[in-house]
Amino acid sequence: MANKIDEIDMKIIKLLSQNARMTYKELADKLKTTRQRISRRMNKLEKLGVIQKYTAIPNYEKLGYTYLILGITLRAGSDVDEIIEKLQNIECVKIIQKAIGSHNLVVHIIAPHDMKRIQDIINEISKAIPGIDHMDITFITETTKIEFF
Amino acid sequence: MANKIDEIDMKIIKLLSQNARMTYKELADKLKTTRQRISRRMNKLEKLGVIQKYTAIPNYEKLGYTYLILGITLRAGSDVDEIIEKLQNIECVKIIQKAIGSHNLVVHIIAPHDMKRIQDIINEISKAIPGIDHMDITFITETTKIEFF
């Protein structure tokens, strides 16, 4: 995969990660090429899944929401895919990541500021996951740097 | 803050979190309003910092990069802001989050697939942080759901 992606592709990804709303024209000017070529490359990157998503990152604190990360360690032999399927449709579960290392599963939750409600959500998730060995619960209070590439 | 933000603002944030490249016209059509009104609201949301960033989310695996999350627990009395300042300019440190709970500091790293290099980066970060009590190192292997609002 990586060898289908050249240096110009990498520059396009970098620029879009800094500002996903850049127009084809702005990208073309910066990279001294044409809008058509930019559009073609972006289509390719989207099709290959190299660019997963264009998104707006809200400031959850300012919106009155709480952002928390659950770092979950599963017991040996747990079926992580089955667990992910159960979590997939819980509305406030926004990001699900398979992992190795300290945690096998990382779950990001965005929920209204309401500790009672958050407790219910954590309980719901705990129940949905058989074989939890350990769960680290971390409440994000401020993001001081945010880049994606 | 939250009361300056109305239901239409919330809808705009939701739509942009699903696709940050939507045009003013597309947003206006979906929300049955005008491009001018959408543009004015987006300006307001950006100015208030309610929208932090428009970004492209790459698939790091497909690009040949490793994505890891360090969950750091500091000893009582550590100066977290001083630590963040030291981490801010390390190139592969992409996201820095202040937190409470299991971890006081969450650091997201994007680095080329090269375990020797990653070890060096982790060592560099460990040295930059006085008063680490515990560090959880989690390598993200796959993201199965990704939403930001």
Boltz contact constraints between the chains, C-beta under 6 A:
constraints:
  - contact:
      token1: [A, 1]
      token2: [B, 62]
      max_distance: 6.0
  - contact:
      token1: [A, 2]
      token2: [B, 64]
      max_distance: 6.0
  - contact:
      token1: [A, 13]
      token2: [B, 58]
      max_distance: 6.0
  - contact:
      token1: [A, 16]
      token2: [B, 56]
      max_distance: 6.0
  - contact:
      token1: [A, 17]
      token2: [B, 55]
      max_distance: 6.0
  - contact:
      token1: [A, 17]
      token2: [B, 56]
      max_distance: 6.0
  - contact:
      token1: [A, 19]
      token2: [B, 54]
      max_distance: 6.0
  - contact:
      token1: [A, 20]
      token2: [B, 20]
      max_distance: 6.0
  - contact:
      token1: [A, 20]
      token2: [B, 54]
      max_distance: 6.0
  - contact:
      token1: [A, 20]
      token2: [B, 55]
      max_distance: 6.0
  - contact:
      token1: [A, 20]
      token2: [B, 56]
      max_distance: 6.0
  - contact:
      token1: [A, 21]
      token2: [B, 54]
      max_distance: 6.0
  - contact:
      token1: [A, 49]
      token2: [B, 59]
      max_distance: 6.0
  - contact:
      token1: [A, 50]
      token2: [B, 59]
      max_distance: 6.0
  - contact:
      token1: [A, 50]
      token2: [B, 62]
      max_distance: 6.0
  - contact:
      token1: [A, 51]
      token2: [B, 56]
      max_distance: 6.0
  - contact:
      token1: [A, 51]
      token2: [B, 58]
      max_distance: 6.0
  - contact:
      token1: [A, 52]
      token2: [B, 57]
      max_distance: 6.0
  - contact:
      token1: [A, 52]
      token2: [B, 59]
      max_distance: 6.0
  - contact:
      token1: [A, 53]
      token2: [B, 57]
      max_distance: 6.0
  - contact:
      token1: [A, 54]
      token2: [B, 19]
      max_distance: 6.0
  - contact:
      token1: [A, 54]
      token2: [B, 20]
      max_distance: 6.0
  - contact:
      token1: [A, 54]
      token2: [B, 21]
      max_distance: 6.0
  - contact:
      token1: [A, 54]
      token2: [B, 56]
      max_distance: 6.0
  - contact:
      token1: [A, 55]
      token2: [B, 17]
      max_distance: 6.0
  - contact:
      token1: [A, 55]
      token2: [B, 20]
      max_distance: 6.0
  - contact:
      token1: [A, 55]
      token2: [B, 148]
      max_distance: 6.0
  - contact:
      token1: [A, 56]
      token2: [B, 16]
      max_distance: 6.0
  - contact:
      token1: [A, 56]
      token2: [B, 17]
      max_distance: 6.0
  - contact:
      token1: [A, 56]
      token2: [B, 20]
      max_distance: 6.0
  - contact:
      token1: [A, 56]
      token2: [B, 51]
      max_distance: 6.0
  - contact:
      token1: [A, 56]
      token2: [B, 54]
      max_distance: 6.0
  - contact:
      token1: [A, 57]
      token2: [B, 52]
      max_distance: 6.0
  - contact:
      token1: [A, 57]
      token2: [B, 53]
      max_distance: 6.0
  - contact:
      token1: [A, 57]
      token2: [B, 148]
      max_distance: 6.0
  - contact:
      token1: [A, 58]
      token2: [B, 13]
      max_distance: 6.0
  - contact:
      token1: [A, 58]
      token2: [B, 51]
      max_distance: 6.0
  - contact:
      token1: [A, 58]
      token2: [B, 149]
      max_distance: 6.0
  - contact:
      token1: [A, 59]
      token2: [B, 49]
      max_distance: 6.0
  - contact:
      token1: [A, 59]
      token2: [B, 50]
      max_distance: 6.0
  - contact:
      token1: [A, 59]
      token2: [B, 52]
      max_distance: 6.0
  - contact:
      token1: [A, 62]
      token2: [B, 1]
      max_distance: 6.0
  - contact:
      token1: [A, 62]
      token2: [B, 50]
      max_distance: 6.0
  - contact:
      token1: [A, 64]
      token2: [B, 2]
      max_distance: 6.0
  - contact:
      token1: [A, 71]
      token2: [B, 71]
      max_distance: 6.0
  - contact:
      token1: [A, 84]
      token2: [B, 144]
      max_distance: 6.0
  - contact:
      token1: [A, 88]
      token2: [B, 145]
      max_distance: 6.0
  - contact:
      token1: [A, 94]
      token2: [B, 147]
      max_distance: 6.0
  - contact:
      token1: [A, 95]
      token2: [B, 146]
      max_distance: 6.0
  - contact:
      token1: [A, 96]
      token2: [B, 144]
      max_distance: 6.0
  - contact:
      token1: [A, 96]
      token2: [B, 145]
      max_distance: 6.0
  - contact:
      token1: [A, 97]
      token2: [B, 140]
      max_distance: 6.0
  - contact:
      token1: [A, 97]
      token2: [B, 143]
      max_distance: 6.0
  - contact:
      token1: [A, 98]
      token2: [B, 141]
      max_distance: 6.0
  - contact:
      token1: [A, 98]
      token2: [B, 142]
      max_distance: 6.0
  - contact:
      token1: [A, 99]
      token2: [B, 138]
      max_distance: 6.0
  - contact:
      token1: [A, 99]
      token2: [B, 139]
      max_distance: 6.0
  - contact:
      token1: [A, 99]
      token2: [B, 140]
      max_distance: 6.0
  - contact:
      token1: [A, 99]
      token2: [B, 141]
      max_distance: 6.0
  - contact:
      token1: [A, 100]
      token2: [B, 139]
      max_distance: 6.0
  - contact:
      token1: [A, 101]
      token2: [B, 137]
      max_distance: 6.0
  - contact:
      token1: [A, 101]
      token2: [B, 138]
      max_distance: 6.0
  - contact:
      token1: [A, 101]
      token2: [B, 139]
      max_distance: 6.0
  - contact:
      token1: [A, 102]
      token2: [B, 136]
      max_distance: 6.0
  - contact:
      token1: [A, 102]
      token2: [B, 137]
      max_distance: 6.0
  - contact:
      token1: [A, 102]
      token2: [B, 138]
      max_distance: 6.0
  - contact:
      token1: [A, 103]
      token2: [B, 138]
      max_distance: 6.0
  - contact:
      token1: [A, 136]
      token2: [B, 102]
      max_distance: 6.0
  - contact:
      token1: [A, 137]
      token2: [B, 101]
      max_distance: 6.0
  - contact:
      token1: [A, 137]
      token2: [B, 102]
      max_distance: 6.0
  - contact:
      token1: [A, 138]
      token2: [B, 99]
      max_distance: 6.0
  - contact:
      token1: [A, 138]
      token2: [B, 101]
      max_distance: 6.0
  - contact:
      token1: [A, 138]
      token2: [B, 102]
      max_distance: 6.0
  - contact:
      token1: [A, 138]
      token2: [B, 103]
      max_distance: 6.0
  - contact:
      token1: [A, 139]
      token2: [B, 99]
      max_distance: 6.0
  - contact:
      token1: [A, 139]
      token2: [B, 100]
      max_distance: 6.0
  - contact:
      token1: [A, 139]
      token2: [B, 101]
      max_distance: 6.0
  - contact:
      token1: [A, 140]
      token2: [B, 97]
      max_distance: 6.0
  - contact:
      token1: [A, 140]
      token2: [B, 99]
      max_distance: 6.0
  - contact:
      token1: [A, 141]
      token2: [B, 98]
      max_distance: 6.0
  - contact:
      token1: [A, 141]
      token2: [B, 99]
      max_distance: 6.0
  - contact:
      token1: [A, 142]
      token2: [B, 98]
      max_distance: 6.0
  - contact:
      token1: [A, 143]
      token2: [B, 97]
      max_distance: 6.0
  - contact:
      token1: [A, 144]
      token2: [B, 84]
      max_distance: 6.0
  - contact:
      token1: [A, 144]
      token2: [B, 96]
      max_distance: 6.0
  - contact:
      token1: [A, 145]
      token2: [B, 88]
      max_distance: 6.0
  - contact:
      token1: [A, 145]
      token2: [B, 96]
      max_distance: 6.0
  - contact:
      token1: [A, 146]
      token2: [B, 95]
      max_distance: 6.0
  - contact:
      token1: [A, 147]
      token2: [B, 94]
      max_distance: 6.0
  - contact:
      token1: [A, 148]
      token2: [B, 55]
      max_distance: 6.0
  - contact:
      token1: [A, 148]
      token2: [B, 57]
      max_distance: 6.0
  - contact:
      token1: [A, 149]
      token2: [B, 58]
      max_distance: 6.0
